[in-house]
Amino acid sequence: MSPFLRLQMMLLLGNVAFIGAWAVALTRPAGWQWIGVLLLAFFVALRVGGTWLRARKFPEEAGRSRRAVILSTAIAALAVALWVYTAFRAPAVP
């Protein structure tokens, strides 16, 4: 398996973890806070860590990958903040 494909799979798993965190926040099963936080941590570790790892392994002369990583990190922080706001302010979906 190529390293680029491995990194792409890592990013995909991070996105799936984020979608799972939203599902947990909206349905609120027993222990949903811990499960949601663990999924969010998994999302940040894989998605943000994966983009930083890709930028370090495949650098570009123009610096586009580094700017994309900074933007991706900011968007991930915003997504986590939105999840926290929704988890503690929105009612549960029946």
NUKOLVEX-213281 format. One record per atom (N, C-alpha, C, O): residue in three letters; atom name; x, y, z. Coordinates in steps of 0.05 Angstrom, whole numbers, plus 5000, padded with zeros to 4 digits. Atoms other than C-alpha are relative to their C-alpha. Example, Ala and Ser with C-alpha at 12.3 -4.5 7.8 and 13.67 -1.06 7.14 Angstrom:
2
+------+------+------+-------+------+
: rest : atom : east : north :   up :
+------+------+------+-------+------+
:  ALA :    N : 5018 :  4976 : 5000 :
:  ALA :   CA : 5246 :  4910 : 5156 :
:  ALA :    C : 5018 :  5024 : 5000 :
:  ALA :    O : 5039 :  5024 : 5013 :
:  SER :    N : 4984 :  4976 : 4999 :
:  SER :   CA : 5273 :  4979 : 5143 :
:  SER :    C : 4985 :  5022 : 5014 :
:  SER :    O : 4995 :  5044 : 5018 :
+------+------+------+-------+------+
//
This chain:
94
+------+------+------+-------+------+
: rest : atom : east : north :   up :
+------+------+------+-------+------+
:  MET :    N : 5017 :  4977 : 5000 :
:  MET :   CA : 5000 :  5000 : 5000 :
:  MET :    C : 5018 :  5025 : 5000 :
:  MET :    O : 5037 :  5027 : 5015 :
:  SER :    N : 4984 :  4976 : 5002 :
:  SER :   CA : 5028 :  5067 : 4981 :
:  SER :    C : 4996 :  5019 : 5024 :
:  SER :    O : 4975 :  5018 : 5036 :
:  PRO :    N : 5002 :  4982 : 4977 :
:  PRO :   CA : 5042 :  5119 : 5035 :
:  PRO :    C : 4978 :  5021 : 4995 :
:  PRO :    O : 4965 :  5029 : 5014 :
:  PHE :    N : 5021 :  4980 : 5006 :
:  PHE :   CA : 4996 :  5169 : 5000 :
:  PHE :    C : 4972 :  4989 : 5005 :
:  PHE :    O : 4955 :  5002 : 5016 :
:  LEU :    N : 5026 :  5013 : 4995 :
:  LEU :   CA : 4938 :  5120 : 5001 :
:  LEU :    C : 4995 :  4995 : 5030 :
:  LEU :    O : 4972 :  4998 : 5039 :
:  ARG :    N : 5003 :  5003 : 4971 :
:  ARG :   CA : 4951 :  5105 : 5074 :
:  ARG :    C : 4992 :  5026 : 5014 :
:  ARG :    O : 4976 :  5025 : 5032 :
:  LEU :    N : 5007 :  4974 : 4988 :
:  LEU :   CA : 4948 :  5179 : 5091 :
:  LEU :    C : 4971 :  5007 : 4993 :
:  LEU :    O : 4956 :  5018 : 5010 :
:  GLN :    N : 5027 :  4994 : 5007 :
:  GLN :   CA : 4883 :  5186 : 5052 :
:  GLN :    C : 4980 :  4984 : 5016 :
:  GLN :    O : 4959 :  4994 : 5023 :
:  MET :    N : 5018 :  5017 : 4983 :
:  MET :   CA : 4852 :  5128 : 5090 :
:  MET :    C : 4999 :  5011 : 5028 :
:  MET :    O : 4978 :  5010 : 5041 :
:  MET :    N : 5000 :  4989 : 4973 :
:  MET :   CA : 4873 :  5161 : 5155 :
:  MET :    C : 4982 :  5025 : 5001 :
:  MET :    O : 4967 :  5028 : 5020 :
:  LEU :    N : 5018 :  4977 : 5001 :
:  LEU :   CA : 4838 :  5226 : 5134 :
:  LEU :    C : 4971 :  4992 : 4999 :
:  LEU :    O : 4954 :  5004 : 5011 :
:  LEU :    N : 5027 :  5010 : 5003 :
:  LEU :   CA : 4776 :  5187 : 5114 :
:  LEU :    C : 4990 :  4990 : 5027 :
:  LEU :    O : 4967 :  4995 : 5034 :
:  LEU :    N : 5008 :  5010 : 4974 :
:  LEU :   CA : 4774 :  5152 : 5182 :
:  LEU :    C : 4995 :  5022 : 5019 :
:  LEU :    O : 4977 :  5020 : 5036 :
:  GLY :    N : 5005 :  4977 : 4983 :
:  GLY :   CA : 4779 :  5219 : 5216 :
:  GLY :    C : 4973 :  5013 : 4994 :
:  GLY :    O : 4959 :  5021 : 5012 :
:  ASN :    N : 5026 :  4988 : 5008 :
:  ASN :   CA : 4719 :  5245 : 5177 :
:  ASN :    C : 4977 :  4982 : 5010 :
:  ASN :    O : 4957 :  4992 : 5019 :
:  VAL :    N : 5021 :  5019 : 4991 :
:  VAL :   CA : 4679 :  5182 : 5194 :
:  VAL :    C : 4997 :  5003 : 5031 :
:  VAL :    O : 4974 :  5002 : 5041 :
:  ALA :    N : 5002 :  4996 : 4971 :
:  ALA :   CA : 4696 :  5193 : 5268 :
:  ALA :    C : 4984 :  5025 : 5006 :
:  ALA :    O : 4969 :  5026 : 5026 :
:  PHE :    N : 5014 :  4975 : 4996 :
:  PHE :   CA : 4670 :  5264 : 5263 :
:  PHE :    C : 4970 :  4996 : 4995 :
:  PHE :    O : 4953 :  5007 : 5011 :
:  ILE :    N : 5028 :  5005 : 5005 :
:  ILE :   CA : 4605 :  5241 : 5232 :
:  ILE :    C : 4988 :  4983 : 5022 :
:  ILE :    O : 4965 :  4988 : 5030 :
:  GLY :    N : 5009 :  5016 : 4977 :
:  GLY :   CA : 4599 :  5189 : 5287 :
:  GLY :    C : 4996 :  5016 : 5025 :
:  GLY :    O : 4977 :  5012 : 5040 :
:  ALA :    N : 5003 :  4982 : 4977 :
:  ALA :   CA : 4609 :  5243 : 5339 :
:  ALA :    C : 4974 :  5016 : 4998 :
:  ALA :    O : 4961 :  5020 : 5018 :
:  TRP :    N : 5026 :  4986 : 5003 :
:  TRP :   CA : 4551 :  5282 : 5310 :
:  TRP :    C : 4977 :  4982 : 5005 :
:  TRP :    O : 4957 :  4990 : 5017 :
:  ALA :    N : 5022 :  5019 : 4996 :
:  ALA :   CA : 4507 :  5221 : 5309 :
:  ALA :    C : 4996 :  4994 : 5030 :
:  ALA :    O : 4974 :  4993 : 5040 :
:  VAL :    N : 5001 :  5005 : 4972 :
:  VAL :   CA : 4524 :  5208 : 5382 :
:  VAL :    C : 4988 :  5025 : 5015 :
:  VAL :    O : 4972 :  5022 : 5033 :
:  ALA :    N : 5010 :  4975 : 4987 :
:  ALA :   CA : 4510 :  5281 : 5401 :
:  ALA :    C : 4971 :  5004 : 4995 :
:  ALA :    O : 4957 :  5014 : 5013 :
:  LEU :    N : 5028 :  4995 : 5006 :
:  LEU :   CA : 4443 :  5282 : 5367 :
:  LEU :    C : 4982 :  4978 : 5012 :
:  LEU :    O : 4959 :  4984 : 5019 :
:  THR :    N : 5017 :  5021 : 4989 :
:  THR :   CA : 4417 :  5214 : 5391 :
:  THR :    C : 5003 :  4997 : 5030 :
:  THR :    O : 4984 :  4988 : 5043 :
:  ARG :    N : 4994 :  5001 : 4972 :
:  ARG :   CA : 4449 :  5217 : 5460 :
:  ARG :    C : 4994 :  4973 : 5014 :
:  ARG :    O : 4976 :  4972 : 5031 :
:  PRO :    N : 5003 :  5025 : 4985 :
:  PRO :   CA : 4454 :  5144 : 5481 :
:  PRO :    C : 5014 :  5002 : 5027 :
:  PRO :    O : 5026 :  5023 : 5033 :
:  ALA :    N : 4987 :  5000 : 4974 :
:  ALA :   CA : 4479 :  5125 : 5550 :
:  ALA :    C : 5031 :  5004 : 4997 :
:  ALA :    O : 5043 :  4991 : 4980 :
:  GLY :    N : 4972 :  4994 : 5002 :
:  GLY :   CA : 4549 :  5153 : 5560 :
:  GLY :    C : 5008 :  5016 : 4976 :
:  GLY :    O : 5031 :  5014 : 4967 :
:  TRP :    N : 4995 :  4986 : 5025 :
:  TRP :   CA : 4544 :  5198 : 5500 :
:  TRP :    C : 5022 :  5021 : 5002 :
:  TRP :    O : 5036 :  5026 : 4982 :
:  GLN :    N : 4979 :  4979 : 4997 :
:  GLN :   CA : 4590 :  5252 : 5528 :
:  GLN :    C : 5028 :  4988 : 4995 :
:  GLN :    O : 5044 :  4999 : 4981 :
:  TRP :    N : 4973 :  5013 : 5002 :
:  TRP :   CA : 4650 :  5204 : 5534 :
:  TRP :    C : 5004 :  4990 : 4972 :
:  TRP :    O : 5026 :  4992 : 4961 :
:  ILE :    N : 4997 :  5011 : 5027 :
:  ILE :   CA : 4637 :  5170 : 5468 :
:  ILE :    C : 5004 :  5023 : 4980 :
:  ILE :    O : 5022 :  5021 : 4962 :
:  GLY :    N : 4997 :  4978 : 5018 :
:  GLY :   CA : 4629 :  5237 : 5433 :
:  GLY :    C : 5028 :  5013 : 5002 :
:  GLY :    O : 5040 :  5020 : 4981 :
:  VAL :    N : 4973 :  4988 : 4996 :
:  VAL :   CA : 4693 :  5265 : 5463 :
:  VAL :    C : 5022 :  4982 : 4989 :
:  VAL :    O : 5041 :  4992 : 4977 :
:  LEU :    N : 4980 :  5018 : 5012 :
:  LEU :   CA : 4732 :  5203 : 5444 :
:  LEU :    C : 5000 :  5001 : 4970 :
:  LEU :    O : 5021 :  5000 : 4957 :
:  LEU :    N : 5002 :  4999 : 5029 :
:  LEU :   CA : 4706 :  5206 : 5373 :
:  LEU :    C : 5012 :  5027 : 4990 :
:  LEU :    O : 5025 :  5028 : 4969 :
:  LEU :    N : 4989 :  4975 : 5008 :
:  LEU :   CA : 4724 :  5280 : 5370 :
:  LEU :    C : 5031 :  5000 : 5002 :
:  LEU :    O : 5044 :  5011 : 4984 :
:  ALA :    N : 4971 :  5002 : 4997 :
:  ALA :   CA : 4794 :  5266 : 5396 :
:  ALA :    C : 5012 :  4983 : 4977 :
:  ALA :    O : 5033 :  4990 : 4966 :
:  PHE :    N : 4991 :  5017 : 5023 :
:  PHE :   CA : 4801 :  5211 : 5343 :
:  PHE :    C : 4999 :  5016 : 4974 :
:  PHE :    O : 5017 :  5014 : 4958 :
:  PHE :    N : 5002 :  4983 : 5024 :
:  PHE :   CA : 4777 :  5260 : 5290 :
:  PHE :    C : 5024 :  5020 : 4999 :
:  PHE :    O : 5037 :  5022 : 4978 :
:  VAL :    N : 4978 :  4981 : 5000 :
:  VAL :   CA : 4828 :  5313 : 5310 :
:  VAL :    C : 5026 :  4987 : 4996 :
:  VAL :    O : 5043 :  4996 : 4980 :
:  ALA :    N : 4975 :  5014 : 5003 :
:  ALA :   CA : 4884 :  5263 : 5316 :
:  ALA :    C : 5005 :  4991 : 4972 :
:  ALA :    O : 5026 :  4994 : 4961 :
:  LEU :    N : 4997 :  5011 : 5027 :
:  LEU :   CA : 4871 :  5231 : 5249 :
:  LEU :    C : 4999 :  5022 : 4979 :
:  LEU :    O : 5016 :  5022 : 4960 :
:  ARG :    N : 5004 :  4980 : 5021 :
:  ARG :   CA : 4846 :  5290 : 5208 :
:  ARG :    C : 5022 :  5021 : 5001 :
:  ARG :    O : 5035 :  5026 : 4980 :
:  VAL :    N : 4980 :  4979 : 4998 :
:  VAL :   CA : 4892 :  5345 : 5233 :
:  VAL :    C : 5028 :  4988 : 5000 :
:  VAL :    O : 5046 :  4999 : 4986 :
:  GLY :    N : 4974 :  5013 : 5001 :
:  GLY :   CA : 4950 :  5299 : 5247 :
:  GLY :    C : 5007 :  4989 : 4973 :
:  GLY :    O : 5030 :  4991 : 4964 :
:  GLY :    N : 4995 :  5010 : 5027 :
:  GLY :   CA : 4942 :  5267 : 5179 :
:  GLY :    C : 5007 :  5021 : 4980 :
:  GLY :    O : 5025 :  5017 : 4963 :
:  THR :    N : 4994 :  4978 : 5019 :
:  THR :   CA : 4942 :  5333 : 5142 :
:  THR :    C : 5028 :  5011 : 5006 :
:  THR :    O : 5043 :  5018 : 4987 :
:  TRP :    N : 4974 :  4990 : 4993 :
:  TRP :   CA : 5004 :  5356 : 5180 :
:  TRP :    C : 5022 :  4980 : 4991 :
:  TRP :    O : 5043 :  4987 : 4981 :
:  LEU :    N : 4982 :  5020 : 5008 :
:  LEU :   CA : 5038 :  5290 : 5166 :
:  LEU :    C : 5004 :  5000 : 4969 :
:  LEU :    O : 5026 :  4997 : 4959 :
:  ARG :    N : 4999 :  4999 : 5029 :
:  ARG :   CA : 5021 :  5294 : 5092 :
:  ARG :    C : 5016 :  5025 : 4990 :
:  ARG :    O : 5032 :  5023 : 4971 :
:  ALA :    N : 4985 :  4976 : 5008 :
:  ALA :   CA : 5048 :  5365 : 5088 :
:  ALA :    C : 5030 :  4997 : 5005 :
:  ALA :    O : 5047 :  5008 : 4990 :
:  ARG :    N : 4971 :  5004 : 4994 :
:  ARG :   CA : 5114 :  5343 : 5120 :
:  ARG :    C : 5012 :  4980 : 4981 :
:  ARG :    O : 5036 :  4982 : 4974 :
:  LYS :    N : 4989 :  5020 : 5017 :
:  LYS :   CA : 5122 :  5282 : 5077 :
:  LYS :    C : 5001 :  5008 : 4970 :
:  LYS :    O : 5019 :  5000 : 4956 :
:  PHE :    N : 5001 :  4992 : 5028 :
:  PHE :   CA : 5102 :  5314 : 5011 :
:  PHE :    C : 5000 :  5031 : 4998 :
:  PHE :    O : 4980 :  5043 : 4991 :
:  PRO :    N : 4998 :  4971 : 5001 :
:  PRO :   CA : 5127 :  5386 : 5014 :
:  PRO :    C : 4999 :  5011 : 4972 :
:  PRO :    O : 5007 :  4998 : 4953 :
:  GLU :    N : 5001 :  4986 : 5026 :
:  GLU :   CA : 5115 :  5435 : 4957 :
:  GLU :    C : 5016 :  5025 : 5002 :
:  GLU :    O : 5020 :  5037 : 5024 :
:  GLU :    N : 4984 :  4976 : 5001 :
:  GLU :   CA : 5157 :  5493 : 4936 :
:  GLU :    C : 4984 :  5025 : 5005 :
:  GLU :    O : 4993 :  5044 : 5017 :
:  ALA :    N : 5017 :  4976 : 4997 :
:  ALA :   CA : 5099 :  5542 : 4934 :
:  ALA :    C : 4988 :  5003 : 5028 :
:  ALA :    O : 4978 :  5024 : 5035 :
:  GLY :    N : 5010 :  4998 : 4973 :
:  GLY :   CA : 5078 :  5526 : 5005 :
:  GLY :    C : 4970 :  4997 : 5002 :
:  GLY :    O : 4957 :  5003 : 5022 :
:  ARG :    N : 5030 :  5003 : 5000 :
:  ARG :   CA : 5006 :  5510 : 4985 :
:  ARG :    C : 4991 :  4979 : 5020 :
:  ARG :    O : 4971 :  4982 : 5033 :
:  SER :    N : 5008 :  5021 : 4981 :
:  SER :   CA : 5005 :  5447 : 5027 :
:  SER :    C : 5000 :  5010 : 5029 :
:  SER :    O : 4983 :  5002 : 5045 :
:  ARG :    N : 4999 :  4990 : 4972 :
:  ARG :   CA : 5025 :  5484 : 5090 :
:  ARG :    C : 4977 :  5019 : 5005 :
:  ARG :    O : 4965 :  5019 : 5027 :
:  ARG :    N : 5023 :  4982 : 4997 :
:  ARG :   CA : 4972 :  5537 : 5079 :
:  ARG :    C : 4974 :  4984 : 5002 :
:  ARG :    O : 4956 :  4991 : 5017 :
:  ALA :    N : 5023 :  5018 : 4999 :
:  ALA :   CA : 4921 :  5482 : 5066 :
:  ALA :    C : 4998 :  4987 : 5027 :
:  ALA :    O : 4975 :  4983 : 5038 :
:  VAL :    N : 5000 :  5013 : 4974 :
:  VAL :   CA : 4941 :  5448 : 5131 :
:  VAL :    C : 4991 :  5020 : 5022 :
:  VAL :    O : 4976 :  5013 : 5040 :
:  ILE :    N : 5008 :  4980 : 4980 :
:  ILE :   CA : 4933 :  5512 : 5171 :
:  ILE :    C : 4970 :  5006 : 4998 :
:  ILE :    O : 4957 :  5008 : 5018 :
:  LEU :    N : 5029 :  4996 : 5004 :
:  LEU :   CA : 4864 :  5523 : 5140 :
:  LEU :    C : 4985 :  4976 : 5010 :
:  LEU :    O : 4964 :  4979 : 5023 :
:  SER :    N : 5014 :  5024 : 4991 :
:  SER :   CA : 4845 :  5451 : 5154 :
:  SER :    C : 5000 :  4998 : 5031 :
:  SER :    O : 4980 :  4989 : 5042 :
:  THR :    N : 4999 :  5000 : 4970 :
:  THR :   CA : 4867 :  5458 : 5227 :
:  THR :    C : 4980 :  5020 : 5011 :
:  THR :    O : 4966 :  5014 : 5030 :
:  ALA :    N : 5019 :  4980 : 4991 :
:  ALA :   CA : 4826 :  5521 : 5235 :
:  ALA :    C : 4971 :  4990 : 4996 :
:  ALA :    O : 4954 :  4994 : 5013 :
:  ILE :    N : 5027 :  5010 : 5005 :
:  ILE :   CA : 4765 :  5488 : 5204 :
:  ILE :    C : 4993 :  4977 : 5019 :
:  ILE :    O : 4971 :  4975 : 5029 :
:  ALA :    N : 5005 :  5021 : 4980 :
:  ALA :   CA : 4773 :  5427 : 5249 :
:  ALA :    C : 4995 :  5011 : 5028 :
:  ALA :    O : 4977 :  5001 : 5042 :
:  ALA :    N : 5005 :  4987 : 4974 :
:  ALA :   CA : 4777 :  5472 : 5310 :
:  ALA :    C : 4971 :  5012 : 5001 :
:  ALA :    O : 4957 :  5010 : 5021 :
:  LEU :    N : 5027 :  4989 : 5002 :
:  LEU :   CA : 4713 :  5507 : 5287 :
:  LEU :    C : 4979 :  4978 : 5001 :
:  LEU :    O : 4959 :  4981 : 5014 :
:  ALA :    N : 5019 :  5023 : 5000 :
:  ALA :   CA : 4679 :  5440 : 5275 :
:  ALA :    C : 4997 :  4988 : 5028 :
:  ALA :    O : 4975 :  4982 : 5037 :
:  VAL :    N : 5001 :  5010 : 4973 :
:  VAL :   CA : 4697 :  5416 : 5345 :
:  VAL :    C : 4984 :  5019 : 5018 :
:  VAL :    O : 4968 :  5011 : 5035 :
:  ALA :    N : 5015 :  4980 : 4985 :
:  ALA :   CA : 4671 :  5481 : 5375 :
:  ALA :    C : 4970 :  4999 : 4994 :
:  ALA :    O : 4954 :  5002 : 5012 :
:  LEU :    N : 5028 :  5002 : 5007 :
:  LEU :   CA : 4606 :  5474 : 5337 :
:  LEU :    C : 4988 :  4975 : 5011 :
:  LEU :    O : 4965 :  4975 : 5019 :
:  TRP :    N : 5010 :  5025 : 4988 :
:  TRP :   CA : 4599 :  5402 : 5361 :
:  TRP :    C : 4995 :  5004 : 5030 :
:  TRP :    O : 4974 :  4996 : 5040 :
:  VAL :    N : 5003 :  4996 : 4971 :
:  VAL :   CA : 4609 :  5423 : 5433 :
:  VAL :    C : 4976 :  5018 : 5005 :
:  VAL :    O : 4960 :  5012 : 5023 :
:  TYR :    N : 5023 :  4982 : 4997 :
:  TYR :   CA : 4558 :  5480 : 5426 :
:  TYR :    C : 4974 :  4984 : 4995 :
:  TYR :    O : 4955 :  4987 : 5010 :
:  THR :    N : 5024 :  5015 : 5007 :
:  THR :   CA : 4508 :  5433 : 5393 :
:  THR :    C : 4994 :  4979 : 5021 :
:  THR :    O : 4971 :  4975 : 5029 :
:  ALA :    N : 5003 :  5022 : 4981 :
:  ALA :   CA : 4519 :  5377 : 5443 :
:  ALA :    C : 4988 :  5010 : 5026 :
:  ALA :    O : 4972 :  4996 : 5039 :
:  PHE :    N : 5009 :  4990 : 4974 :
:  PHE :   CA : 4505 :  5421 : 5503 :
:  PHE :    C : 4977 :  5019 : 4998 :
:  PHE :    O : 4965 :  5027 : 5019 :
:  ARG :    N : 5022 :  4980 : 5003 :
:  ARG :   CA : 4452 :  5469 : 5475 :
:  ARG :    C : 4976 :  4989 : 4986 :
:  ARG :    O : 4953 :  4997 : 4991 :
:  ALA :    N : 5022 :  5010 : 5017 :
:  ALA :   CA : 4410 :  5429 : 5426 :
:  ALA :    C : 4985 :  4977 : 5014 :
:  ALA :    O : 4998 :  4962 : 5029 :
:  PRO :    N : 5014 :  5023 : 4989 :
:  PRO :   CA : 4355 :  5381 : 5447 :
:  PRO :    C : 5006 :  4975 : 4985 :
:  PRO :    O : 5015 :  4975 : 4962 :
:  ALA :    N : 4995 :  5026 : 5012 :
:  ALA :   CA : 4362 :  5307 : 5433 :
:  ALA :    C : 4979 :  4994 : 4979 :
:  ALA :    O : 4956 :  5001 : 4982 :
:  VAL :    N : 5019 :  5008 : 5021 :
:  VAL :   CA : 4331 :  5280 : 5370 :
:  VAL :    C : 4987 :  4974 : 5009 :
:  VAL :    O : 5001 :  4955 : 5017 :
:  PRO :    N : 5013 :  5025 : 4990 :
:  PRO :   CA : 4279 :  5227 : 5388 :
:  PRO :    C : 5005 :  4976 : 4982 :
:  PRO :    O : 4995 :  4954 : 4988 :
+------+------+------+-------+------+
//
